Amino acid sequence: MKSSVSHLAIFGGQPVFDKTVHVGAPNIGDRHRLHELIDDALDRRWLTNDGPYVQAFERQLTDLLAVRNCVATCNATSGLMLVAAALGLRGEVIMPSLTFVATAHALTWQGVTPVFCDVDPVTWTLDPRKAEDLITSKTTALLGVHLWGTACDLTGLQRLASRHDLKLVYDAAHALGTSYAGRPLGSFGDAEVFSFHATKICNTFEGGAIATDDDDLAARVALARNFGFVDVDRVVSLGINAKMSEVNAAMGLVSLESLDQFVEANRRNWQRYREGLQSVLGLTLYEPPMRDRSWTHQYVVAEVHEEAGLSRDELGQILAAENVGVRRYFYPGCHRMEPYWTECPDVALRLPVTEAILGRTLVLPTGTATTVETVDRICEFIRFAIRNSNQIRIRLRSPDQRG
């Protein structure tokens, strides 16, 4: 890049990219294959209600996750709600605030109170030691989140749950393809709930799945996802409509066929970012501990420290001006969102690690829609911006700034 900053969009020049490069741009597999499956579903006129593609998708997930049961749902939020209801959760459930707000909402919709706990400073997942301090007579479960596909402290949380006779559930929205000590995530705790939202490594447009080795639990959530029907005209329990459609399942099957390709693209991009940013003062990439090296590199999470000369939000602002669509996942944290902030405005005081992480992280574009050349240009621009941080900060604070 030129030594002058005058060409940047924030200085009235042209953006680095003509079109926005988005975080979470969907991975898309073999379109021809997808069209074939959808045409077949249309020809059969079986579009929902536990069709053959949903059943095939569940079977493939069962094999991939090395688990006894997978129950496909219309989204992961519904999956978490179904699990909470089927396990009879009540009172309070301890969970991290460092997650998408749907994790907390799923509990709240079931009349359960989320109790926000701080995370481990290395893994960024639920800290068993801090969770134990929050257990009361009202606590009925622990809910861990495999953030960025990094496995929780599965051993520590299981010991804690067993010691206090608590249910143990995992939000595994980010975790497809990750393993722990050689064992795929999916069969830990009472249940793990995966997301197949469009932004995930493998998607069904929208969708989710409940994975569990508990046959009885699987039967209960399968019953509840279809209104409680056991026959065409017999309802035996309370239920909702949380079914996955055949079109969604078709997309899932095609995505699973290309999963290795998606993972390889993520790893390639992550390595390219690491090489391009390793010498940048005050900026590091999040990398989980050695035990989780099977992770799928689904997210590229940059940590912006004070030494960078730009704050996380300032860097995000100038990246956005250059059409780099970064995100502040999961800012400002569930505990600072409603209805939780109003109900417990002092909770931030017990979440120092969470607060620090939420204040310095920025997620960068990756996936099959992001080329190596795009990564290189983003890295080049970040290096340039931080080298010229003093001039850029002056411009950011200028009342007539553009971009």
Rosetta blueprint (number, residue, H / E / L):
1 M L
2 K L
3 S L
4 S L
5 V L
6 S L
7 H L
8 L L
9 A H
10 I H
11 F H
12 G L
13 G L
14 Q L
15 P L
16 V L
17 F L
18 D L
19 K L
20 T L
21 V E
22 H E
23 V L
24 G L
25 A L
26 P L
27 N L
28 I L
29 G L
30 D L
31 R H
32 H H
33 R H
34 L H
35 H H
36 E H
37 L H
38 I H
39 D H
40 D H
41 A H
42 L H
43 D H
44 R H
45 R L
46 W L
47 L L
48 T L
49 N L
50 D L
51 G L
52 P H
53 Y H
54 V H
55 Q H
56 A H
57 F H
58 E H
59 R H
60 Q H
61 L H
62 T H
63 D H
64 L H
65 L H
66 A L
67 V L
68 R L
69 N E
70 C E
71 V E
72 A E
73 T E
74 C L
75 N L
76 A H
77 T H
78 S H
79 G H
80 L H
81 M H
82 L H
83 V H
84 A H
85 A H
86 A H
87 L L
88 G L
89 L L
90 R L
91 G L
92 E E
93 V E
94 I E
95 M E
96 P E
97 S L
98 L L
99 T L
100 F L
101 V H
102 A H
103 T H
104 A H
105 H H
106 A H
107 L H
108 T H
109 W H
110 Q L
111 G L
112 V L
113 T E
114 P E
115 V E
116 F E
117 C E
118 D L
119 V E
120 D L
121 P L
122 V L
123 T L
124 W L
125 T L
126 L E
127 D L
128 P H
129 R H
130 K H
131 A H
132 E H
133 D H
134 L H
135 I L
136 T L
137 S L
138 K L
139 T E
140 T E
141 A E
142 L E
143 L E
144 G E
145 V E
146 H L
147 L H
148 W H
149 G H
150 T L
151 A L
152 C L
153 D L
154 L H
155 T H
156 G H
157 L H
158 Q H
159 R H
160 L H
161 A H
162 S H
163 R H
164 H L
165 D L
166 L L
167 K E
168 L E
169 V E
170 Y E
171 D E
172 A L
173 A L
174 H L
175 A L
176 L L
177 G L
178 T L
179 S E
180 Y E
181 A L
182 G L
183 R E
184 P E
185 L L
186 G L
187 S L
188 F L
189 G L
190 D L
191 A E
192 E E
193 V E
194 F E
195 S E
196 F L
197 H L
198 A L
199 T L
200 K L
201 I L
202 C L
203 N L
204 T L
205 F L
206 E L
207 G L
208 G E
209 A E
210 I E
211 A E
212 T E
213 D L
214 D L
215 D H
216 D H
217 L H
218 A H
219 A H
220 R H
221 V H
222 A H
223 L H
224 A H
225 R L
226 N E
227 F L
228 G L
229 F E
230 V E
231 D E
232 V L
233 D L
234 R E
235 V E
236 V L
237 S L
238 L L
239 G L
240 I L
241 N E
242 A L
243 K L
244 M L
245 S L
246 E H
247 V H
248 N H
249 A H
250 A H
251 M H
252 G H
253 L H
254 V H
255 S H
256 L H
257 E H
258 S L
259 L H
260 D H
261 Q H
262 F H
263 V H
264 E H
265 A H
266 N H
267 R H
268 R H
269 N H
270 W H
271 Q H
272 R H
273 Y H
274 R H
275 E H
276 G H
277 L H
278 Q L
279 S L
280 V L
281 L L
282 G L
283 L E
284 T E
285 L E
286 Y L
287 E L
288 P L
289 P L
290 M H
291 R H
292 D H
293 R L
294 S L
295 W L
296 T L
297 H L
298 Q L
299 Y L
300 V E
301 V E
302 A E
303 E E
304 V E
305 H L
306 E H
307 E H
308 A H
309 G L
310 L L
311 S L
312 R H
313 D H
314 E H
315 L H
316 G H
317 Q H
318 I H
319 L H
320 A H
321 A H
322 E L
323 N L
324 V E
325 G E
326 V L
327 R E
328 R L
329 Y L
330 F L
331 Y L
332 P L
333 G L
334 C H
335 H H
336 R H
337 M L
338 E L
339 P L
340 Y H
341 W H
342 T H
343 E H
344 C L
345 P L
346 D L
347 V H
348 A H
349 L H
350 R H
351 L L
352 P H
353 V H
354 T H
355 E H
356 A H
357 I H
358 L H
359 G H
360 R H
361 T E
362 L E
363 V E
364 L E
365 P L
366 T L
367 G L
368 T L
369 A L
370 T L
371 T L
372 V H
373 E H
374 T H
375 V H
376 D H
377 R H
378 I H
379 C H
380 E H
381 F H
382 I H
383 R H
384 F H
385 A H
386 I H
387 R H
388 N L
389 S H
390 N H
391 Q H
392 I H
393 R H
394 I H
395 R H
396 L H
397 R L
398 S L
399 P L
400 D L
401 Q L
402 R L
403 G L
